[in-house]
């Protein structure tokens, strides 16, 4: 178990499993996940980067050459490997479709602390407008695609352990919201466990 205490933010967090960041493209999974890992003093891993290393080409190229089905198969294997590779306690940023895949979602809900970074349409459009690393947004109306993905996926993302609403704000503000949410989650879980022990 890793215990983190920072007097500046006045939070105490205990971790005994990986943290997995989920959400749509542009929500901040990578930037906030990296900042969270740095703050907690644990490793950060981007699953898309690991997929690119394993495949020897970009995510866009994988989609173009092999299709989404093959990408999802590789993605599941890579995430499974990341969960099994020491050190156990780390922050993993996942692609926007990973948590939507039933087998991946079941795996991370069982073995990790999942955090959904929820962002509104305007913010997602603003953050993804000039990026060329998103296969779903290439040569298309990004606003329309993102609106459709929000409609299709937000109910699934809501199954994550923790939801943090992110806005067009300083990354430190979002990071503090994530730290607060983890702290509250741990307190709630500890209370539930104490009640269960008393009832047994």
C-alpha positions as CSV (number, residue, x, y, z in Angstrom):
1,X,0.0,0.0,0.0
2,X,1.2,3.5,-0.9
3,X,0.3,6.3,1.4
4,X,0.5,9.9,0.1
5,X,0.3,13.0,2.2
6,X,1.0,16.5,1.0
7,X,0.7,19.4,3.5
8,X,0.1,21.9,0.7
9,X,-3.1,20.3,-0.5
10,X,-3.8,18.7,2.9
11,X,-4.9,15.4,1.6
12,X,-4.1,11.9,2.6
13,X,-4.5,9.1,0.1
14,X,-3.9,5.4,0.4
15,X,-3.5,3.3,-2.7
16,X,-3.2,-0.5,-3.1
17,X,-4.2,-0.8,-6.8
18,X,-3.7,1.0,-10.1
19,X,-5.7,4.1,-11.0
20,X,-7.2,4.0,-14.5
21,X,-8.4,7.2,-16.2
22,X,-11.3,7.0,-18.6
23,X,-13.3,9.4,-20.7
24,X,-13.6,10.9,-24.1
25,X,-10.7,12.4,-26.2
26,X,-9.8,15.9,-24.9
27,X,-11.1,15.3,-21.4
28,X,-7.6,15.4,-20.0
29,X,-6.9,11.8,-19.2
30,X,-3.2,12.0,-20.2
31,X,-2.4,15.5,-18.8
32,X,-4.3,15.1,-15.5
33,X,-3.2,11.4,-15.2
34,X,0.4,12.4,-15.6
35,X,0.1,15.2,-13.0
36,X,-1.7,12.8,-10.6
37,X,1.0,10.2,-10.9
38,X,3.7,12.9,-10.3
39,X,1.8,14.2,-7.3
40,X,1.5,10.7,-5.8
41,X,5.0,9.7,-6.7
42,X,4.0,6.7,-8.8
43,X,4.5,5.7,-12.5
44,X,2.3,7.0,-15.3
45,X,1.5,5.0,-18.4
46,X,-0.5,5.9,-21.5
47,X,-2.1,2.8,-22.9
48,X,-2.2,4.2,-26.4
49,X,1.5,4.9,-26.4
50,X,2.1,1.3,-25.2
51,X,-0.1,0.0,-28.0
52,X,1.9,2.0,-30.5
53,X,5.1,0.5,-29.1
54,X,3.7,-3.0,-29.4
55,X,2.4,-2.5,-32.9
56,X,5.3,-0.4,-34.2
57,X,3.0,2.2,-35.7
58,X,0.6,4.9,-34.6
59,X,-3.0,4.4,-33.4
60,X,-4.2,6.2,-36.6
61,X,-2.3,3.8,-38.7
62,X,-3.6,0.7,-36.8
63,X,-7.1,1.9,-37.4
64,X,-6.4,2.6,-41.1
65,X,-4.6,-0.7,-41.8
66,X,-6.3,-3.2,-39.5
67,X,-9.6,-1.6,-38.4
68,X,-11.1,-0.9,-35.0
69,X,-11.8,-4.5,-34.1
70,X,-8.1,-5.5,-34.3
71,X,-7.2,-2.3,-32.4
72,X,-9.6,-3.2,-29.6
73,X,-8.1,-6.7,-29.4
74,X,-4.5,-5.3,-29.1
75,X,-5.8,-2.7,-26.6
76,X,-7.3,-5.3,-24.3
77,X,-4.0,-7.3,-24.3
78,X,-1.9,-4.2,-23.6
79,X,-4.1,-3.1,-20.7
80,X,-4.1,-6.6,-19.2
81,X,-0.3,-6.6,-19.4
82,X,-0.1,-3.1,-17.8
83,X,-2.3,-4.3,-14.9
84,X,-0.1,-7.3,-14.3
85,X,3.3,-5.5,-14.7
86,X,5.0,-4.3,-11.5
87,X,4.9,-1.8,-9.9
88,X,1.2,-2.6,-9.3
89,X,0.3,1.0,-8.1
90,X,0.4,3.3,-11.1
91,X,-1.8,5.7,-13.1
92,X,-2.9,4.4,-16.5
93,X,-4.5,6.7,-19.1
94,X,-6.7,4.8,-21.5
95,X,-8.1,5.5,-25.0
96,X,-11.7,6.8,-25.1
97,X,-13.0,3.4,-26.4
98,X,-11.2,1.1,-23.9
99,X,-13.8,1.4,-21.1
100,X,-16.6,0.9,-23.6
101,X,-15.3,-2.6,-24.4
102,X,-17.1,-5.0,-22.1
103,X,-14.1,-7.2,-21.3
104,X,-11.8,-4.3,-20.6
105,X,-14.4,-2.5,-18.4
106,X,-15.0,-5.7,-16.4
107,X,-11.2,-6.1,-16.0
108,X,-10.5,-2.5,-14.8
109,X,-13.6,-2.3,-12.5
110,X,-12.5,-5.4,-10.8
111,X,-8.8,-4.6,-10.4
112,X,-8.3,-0.9,-10.4
113,X,-9.7,2.5,-9.2
114,X,-11.4,4.0,-12.2
115,X,-11.8,7.7,-12.6
116,X,-14.0,9.3,-15.3
117,X,-13.0,12.8,-16.4
118,X,-16.3,14.2,-17.6
119,X,-16.1,17.2,-20.0
120,X,-18.7,19.1,-21.9
121,X,-19.0,19.2,-25.7
122,X,-17.6,22.7,-26.1
123,X,-14.5,21.9,-24.2
124,X,-13.9,18.7,-26.0
125,X,-14.3,20.4,-29.4
126,X,-11.9,23.1,-28.4
127,X,-9.3,20.6,-27.2
128,X,-9.5,18.3,-30.2
129,X,-10.0,20.7,-33.1
130,X,-6.3,20.8,-34.2
131,X,-5.2,17.3,-33.3
132,X,-4.5,14.7,-35.9
133,X,-4.0,11.7,-33.6
134,X,-7.7,10.9,-33.2
135,X,-8.9,8.3,-35.8
136,X,-12.6,9.0,-35.2
137,X,-12.2,12.7,-35.9
138,X,-10.1,12.7,-39.1
139,X,-11.8,14.2,-42.1
140,X,-15.1,14.7,-40.4
141,X,-17.3,17.1,-38.4
142,X,-15.7,16.7,-34.9
143,X,-18.5,18.5,-33.1
144,X,-21.1,16.1,-34.5
145,X,-18.9,13.0,-33.8
146,X,-18.2,14.1,-30.2
147,X,-21.8,14.9,-29.6
148,X,-22.7,11.4,-30.7
149,X,-20.0,9.8,-28.6
150,X,-21.3,11.8,-25.5
151,X,-24.8,10.4,-26.2
152,X,-23.5,6.8,-26.7
153,X,-20.8,6.6,-24.0
154,X,-21.5,8.8,-21.0
155,X,-23.9,6.3,-19.4
156,X,-21.1,3.7,-19.7
157,X,-18.4,6.0,-18.3
158,X,-20.7,6.6,-15.4
159,X,-20.0,3.1,-14.2
160,X,-16.5,4.2,-13.1
161,X,-15.8,4.3,-9.4
162,X,-15.3,8.1,-9.4
163,X,-16.5,10.9,-11.7
164,X,-14.8,14.3,-11.8
165,X,-16.2,17.1,-13.9
166,X,-13.4,18.9,-15.7
167,X,-13.8,22.4,-17.1
168,X,-11.7,24.9,-19.1
169,X,-9.5,25.4,-16.0
170,X,-6.0,25.3,-14.7
171,X,-4.7,21.6,-14.6
172,X,-3.9,22.1,-10.9
173,X,-7.6,22.8,-10.2
174,X,-8.7,19.7,-11.9
175,X,-5.9,17.7,-10.2
176,X,-7.1,18.9,-6.8
177,X,-10.7,17.9,-7.7
178,X,-9.4,14.4,-8.5
179,X,-7.4,14.2,-5.3
180,X,-10.5,15.3,-3.3
181,X,-12.6,12.7,-5.1
182,X,-10.2,9.9,-4.3
183,X,-10.0,10.9,-0.7
184,X,-13.8,10.9,-0.4
185,X,-14.1,7.6,-2.2
186,X,-11.5,6.0,0.2
187,X,-13.4,7.4,3.3
188,X,-16.7,6.0,2.0
189,X,-15.2,2.6,1.2
190,X,-13.5,2.5,4.6
191,X,-16.8,3.3,6.3
192,X,-18.6,0.5,4.3
193,X,-15.9,-2.0,5.3
194,X,-16.2,-1.0,8.9
195,X,-20.0,-1.5,8.9
196,X,-19.5,-4.9,7.2
197,X,-17.0,-6.0,9.8
198,X,-19.4,-4.9,12.6
199,X,-22.3,-6.9,11.0
200,X,-20.2,-10.1,10.7
